[in-house]
Amino acid sequence: MALELTDANFAETVLKSDKPVIVDFWAVWCGPCRMVGPIVEELANDYEGKAVIGKLDVDNNPEIAQKYGIRNIPTILFMKNGEVIDKQVGAASKDVLEGKLKAMM
């Protein structure tokens, strides 16, 4: 299951991770986010223990969304060693997201 990321736990969970990280920026009211959500959950299950995969609700956690300049959702950041390596804006297939994750491993 994807982790619930917040402004409070982001630094500890994402920036200090020694594994590749996927952060899904989403909101409850966002239709495309609901399409991507199940894919993110699948990846979280498939890569448990190999990658950190989490979701950050932009309405409840504006600080992190603003810090990373998130203007459109869904936006998925692919991070390693606290740095953004790649990004996907808008809905995408599991193959696309998994390909970007594998490229970081």
C-alpha positions in Angstrom: 0.0 0.0 0.0 1.2 3.5 -0.9 2.4 5.6 2.1 0.4 8.7 3.1 2.9 11.5 2.8 2.4 14.9 4.5 4.2 18.1 5.0 5.2 16.8 8.4 6.7 13.4 7.3 8.0 14.3 3.9 11.6 15.1 4.8 12.0 11.9 6.9 10.2 9.5 4.5 11.3 10.9 1.1 14.4 13.1 1.4 16.3 10.7 3.8 15.3 7.5 1.9 18.1 5.3 0.7 15.7 3.8 -1.8 14.2 5.3 -5.0 11.0 7.3 -4.2 7.8 7.9 -6.1 5.6 10.8 -4.9 2.1 11.0 -6.3 0.7 14.6 -5.9 -3.1 14.3 -6.0 -6.4 15.6 -4.7 -9.8 13.9 -3.9 -11.6 16.0 -6.5 -9.2 15.3 -9.4 -10.6 12.8 -12.0 -7.2 11.9 -13.6 -5.8 11.4 -10.1 -8.4 8.7 -9.5 -7.2 6.9 -12.7 -3.6 7.0 -11.6 -4.3 6.1 -7.9 -4.8 2.3 -8.5 -1.6 2.2 -10.6 0.4 3.8 -7.8 -1.0 1.3 -5.3 0.0 -1.6 -7.7 3.5 -0.2 -7.9 3.6 0.1 -4.1 2.7 -3.5 -3.8 5.0 -4.7 -6.6 8.1 -2.8 -5.3 7.5 -3.1 -1.5 10.9 -3.1 0.2 12.7 -2.0 -3.0 11.2 1.5 -3.4 9.3 4.1 -1.3 6.0 4.9 -3.0 3.6 7.5 -1.5 0.8 9.8 -2.2 0.6 13.5 -1.1 -2.8 15.2 -1.0 -2.1 18.7 -2.3 -5.1 20.2 -0.6 -4.0 19.0 2.9 -0.3 19.5 2.3 0.3 22.7 0.4 3.8 23.4 1.7 5.5 20.5 -0.1 3.4 20.9 -3.2 4.4 24.6 -3.4 8.1 23.8 -2.7 8.2 21.5 -5.7 6.2 23.9 -7.9 3.3 21.4 -8.4 0.7 23.3 -10.5 -1.1 20.4 -12.3 -2.2 17.2 -10.8 -1.6 14.4 -10.9 2.1 15.0 -10.9 4.4 12.2 -10.0 7.9 12.9 -8.9 10.6 10.2 -9.2 13.3 11.0 -6.5 16.6 9.5 -5.5 18.9 10.7 -2.7 16.5 13.6 -2.1 16.7 14.9 -5.6 14.1 14.9 -8.4 15.3 12.6 -11.1 12.2 12.5 -13.3 8.6 13.6 -13.4 5.3 12.7 -15.0 2.5 15.3 -15.3 -0.9 14.0 -16.0 -2.3 10.4 -16.2 0.1 7.7 -17.5 0.0 4.0 -17.8 1.6 1.6 -15.4 4.3 0.7 -18.1 5.4 4.4 -18.3 5.6 4.8 -14.5 7.3 1.5 -14.0 9.8 2.3 -16.7 10.8 5.5 -15.0 11.0 3.7 -11.6 13.2 1.0 -13.1 15.5 3.6 -14.6 16.3 4.8 -11.1 17.1 1.4 -9.6 
